[in-house]
Amino acid sequence: MSAKGDKIEKIIARLQQRISEGQFYEAQQQTRVVAARYTKASNWDAAINIIYNVAQSLLKAGQGGSGGDLCVLLVDIYKQAELKPDSVTKGRLLTCLRLFDSEEPTRKKYIGEMISWSSKFGEYPAGDPELHHVAGSLYAEEHEPYDAERHLLLGTKDSAEILARLEYEWFKEDDAHTAALYAARGVLPYLLTGNVRAANTCYRIFTSALSQDKQGQLGIQDVSSNSADIRVYPSIPLLNFLGLLLLAIQRASPDLYRQLHNKYATLLAEVEPWQEYLEMIAEMYFGIQKPRQSNPLMDMMSGLLGGGGGGSASGGARRPAVKAPTSMPAAEGLD
């Protein structure tokens, strides 16, 4: 080991000794001071090595606040050094993430900083899929569906299975006829990100679990034709709609989509939050333009002033049955 490397190891050992003696705050503050000195000299490796090791020790000692503070600082130094996401840089962050207690408030901030860094310096505008996958998986294990969805929808090819199982476990607390609402929380957002493969995986795993658990109760039927084999849920028609929607997308047939939408129009009208998503899906996959809501007065003013068309009034905020991601990423493994 070089003299410089030996010096860094001694600094880390001294700080970890403070932690073993219960001097947690002192260890945290001294780490920040030492790291600042190396950061000022642009000695990124030294600063990162010190913070990474001390942060782990604090988290292992149950000091989530102090350890979390250093984890956030670690990401900040990544940004200053303009480091790109790779197996080493991400590996450090994920090692620290897994050491957080689920109740530690700074964990959410750390995850946000981690995703922000990977978005700015990596190739995925919505954040690195692996980071999303690990964060989403942790939330899924802790039965935090909203946070889990937000990350798993932007994760890796393995994320869809975890999301489907999460949605199914959540559905089991509700009535059988609501199954489509839970399945759609994975299927529709995946379609909106262009990830058809993940949407199909989510639907397949959710419906397989449903069939296994409630075969006798739901009267499930397997229907075969020359062109496709599908499973029909007579008592859950909107679940059939989702399956047929995926089939229509596979065939890229606008006419098939129109027939499908017309057939289920009455039922779809009852799940108003789906409407906007289905309009976007119709445009993305079938080239069907979203209907323009006309406002005669605005149209007239627009014509006089040479401006754009009128918009529609928006009502009060309402929690959607399906929440789409706020950004449209270049998701991993697109079909």
N, C-alpha and C positions, 0 to 999 in steps of 0.2 A: 504494500500500500504506500502511496506517495505521502510526503510530509503534510500536504494540504488535506489529503483524504483522511489521514490520521487525526488531524486537528478537528475536522468536522465530526468524526466519530466520537472524539472526546467531548465535544460540545453536546452532542446528542446524549451521550451517557450521563453527563452532568445534569442535564435537564430532566432526564428520565429518573435520576436519583431523587430530584426534588419531588417528582410525582409519587415515587414509592414512599417518601416521607410524609406524604399528605399535603405538600405545599403546592396545591394545584394552581391557584391563582398566580403565584410567583412564577411557576414553570411556564404558564401561558404568556405572561407579560415579558419574561426574559426571552422567550422564543420569538416574540414579535420584534423585540429590540435587535436581537442577533440577526434575524432574517432581514430586517430593514437595512442593516449594514451591508449584507451581501447583495441585496437587491439594488441598492444605490450604486454598487460597483458592477452591476449587471452580471454578477456571478449567480446565474439562475440555478444551476445544478446544486450549488451549496445551499441556497435558500430553500429550494424545493425539498432536498434531502432532510434538512433539519425539521421543517414544518411537517412533512409527511410522517416522519417517525414519532415526533412528539405528539401530533394529533392522534395517532393510533393509540399511543400509551394513555392519553387522557380519556379517550373513548372507552378503552378497555377497563379503565378505572372507574367507569360510570360517570365521568364528568362530561356529559353531553354538551353543556353550554360552552365550556372552555374548548373542548375538542372540536365542536362545530364551528366556533369562531375561527380556529386555525384552519379548518377545512375550507371555509369560505375564503380565507386569506390565500390558501394554496391555489385556488382557482383564479384569484386576482393576479397572482404572480404568473400563472399560465398565460393570462391575457397580456400582461406587461411584456412577457418574453415572446409573445406571439407564437406559442407552441401550437402545433396542429394535433388533432385527435389521432392517436395511433394506439397500438396494443399497450405500450408502456404508459403513456399519459393517461389513457382511460383506465388502465389497470389500477393505478394509484387511487384514482377517484372512486372507483367501485369498491376497492378494498376498504376504504374509509367509510363509504356509504353503508356497507353491510354491518359495520360496527355500531351504528347509531341505534339507540333505543327507539322503538316505534312512537313513544310519547314525546320524544325530544323536539321542541318547537323549531330549533335551528335546522333540523333535517330538511324541511320543505324549502327553506331559503337556499340551502346548499344544493339541493336538486335543481332548483331554478337557475342558480349561477352556473352549475355544471352544464345544463342544457344550453344556456345562453352562450357560454364559451364555445361549445361544439358547433353551435349554429354559425357563429361569427368566423371561426377559423377552420371549420370542416366543410365537407361537400354537401351536407344536407341542411337546407334552409330552416327546417323545423327542428333541427337538433339531431344528434347522432342516434341511429336506431338502437344500437346496443345499450347506450345509456338509458334511453326510453324504456327498453325491454326490462332491464334490471330494476329500474325504479317502479315501473308498472307491476312487475312480478312481486315486489315487496309489498306494495299496496294491496295487491290481490290476496296475498297470504294473510294480510291483516284485515281482510274483508272491508276495504275502503273502495267501493266500486267507482265512485266519481273520479277520484285521483287515479285509480288504476286504468280506467278507460282512457283518460287524457294521454297517458303515456303508451299504453299497449297499442293504441290505434296508430301510433307513429313508430312502432318498434320493429323487430326483425320478423323473419318468416316463422319463428317459433311463438310469436306473441299471440297470434290468432287463437291457438288452442287454449292458452291460458285465459284469454278474454272470454271465449265461449263458455268455458267451465265456470268462470266467475259469474257470468250472466245467468247461467243455469242455476247455480247455487242461490243466487239472489231471487230468481223466479220461484224457486221452491217455497219461498216464504209467502207467496201470493196465490191467487186462484188459477186453476188450470187454463181458463179461457184467456188469460193475459200473456200466455207464452210468446205470442208474436211480438208484443211490445218489448220484451227483453231480448229476444233474438235480434230484433231490428237495431238495438243499440250497438251491436257489432256490425251487422251486415250493411246497413245504409251508410254509416260514416266510412267504412272501408271502401265502399263503392265511390264515395265522394273524393277519396284520396287517390282513386285510380287503381286501387289494389284489389282486383277482382279475385285473385287467388285466395287472399286472406278472407274476403267476404264469403266465398264458397266454403272454405275451411270452417269458418265460424258457424255457418248455417248447418253444415254436415255434423259437426260435433254436438251442437246444441240439440238438433232434432234426434240424433242417435241416442243421446242421454234421455230425452223425453220419451222416445219409443221404448227404451228399456225399462223405464220407471213406470210408465202409465199405459202400456200396451192394451190392457184389458179395459181401462176406464175410457179411453178416447176412441175406440173403434178404428184404429189406424188401418189404412188399406194401402197395399202396394199395387200400383197400376203400371202395366207395361204396354208400350206401343212399339211400332217399328223404329221410331226416332228417339225415344227416351224411356227410361224407367224412373218413375217418381213415386214418392210416398205421400199419400193424401191424409189430411187430418180433418175429417168432416166437421168436427166441433170447433175447429180453430181456423176458419177460412183465411184470415190474414197471414197465417203461417204458410198456407199454400201459396198465397200471393207472392211472398218473399222467395219461395222456391222457384216459382214460375218466372219471376223477374230475373233471377240469376240465369235461368235457361234462355230467356229472351235475349239477355245481354250476350250470352255465348253465341247466339245465332245472329246477333246484330240486325234484327228485323224490326224496323219502325212499325210496320203493320201489326206484327205480333204484339208489340208493346201496347199499341192503341187498343187492340182487342182485349188484352189483359186488363188494362186500366178501366175500360168501359165495363167489363164484367164485374169488377170489384168496386166500381165507383161509389155505390151506396155505403159500403163498409169503410172505404177509404175516407169518405167525408166525415166519418166519426172519429178519425185520428188526425185532426187538423195539423198537428205538428209535423206529420209526414209530408204534407203537401209541398212545401218549399224544397225539401230534399228530393222528392220524386220529380219535380220540375227540373232541377239541376241534373239529375240522373238521366232524364229523358233527353236533355240537350247534349250531355256528355257522350252518351252511348248510342243514341238513335238519331241525333241531329234534329230533334223536335224542339223548335224554339219555344222558350218560356212565354206564356201569354202575357201580353202587355196590358196592364190595368189602365184604362183610359179615364182621364179626367177632362171633360169637355172645356171647362174654363181654362185649365192649365194648357191644354192643347191649343186653344185660341191665342193665349198670351204667348205661347212658345212660337206660334206661327208669326205673330206680329213682331216679336223681338228677335226672331231667328235663333232661338235657343233650343235646348233639348226637350224631350217629351216630359209630360207630367209624371209625378210619382204618386204613390198611394199613402194614405194616412196610416200611421202605425199605432196599434193599440198598446195597452199596458203590458209590462213584462210578464212572461209566463214561462214556467219551467217546461222545456220540451220533453216529449216522450223519447226522443232520440236527440242526442247532442252531437253536433258535428264539430270537428276540430276547427279552431279559428284560422288556421292557415292551411294551404294546400301544398304539402311537401312533395318532394321527389322521393316517395316512399321506396323502401328496399324491396326488391323482388317483384316488381310490377309485372302484370301480365299484358 
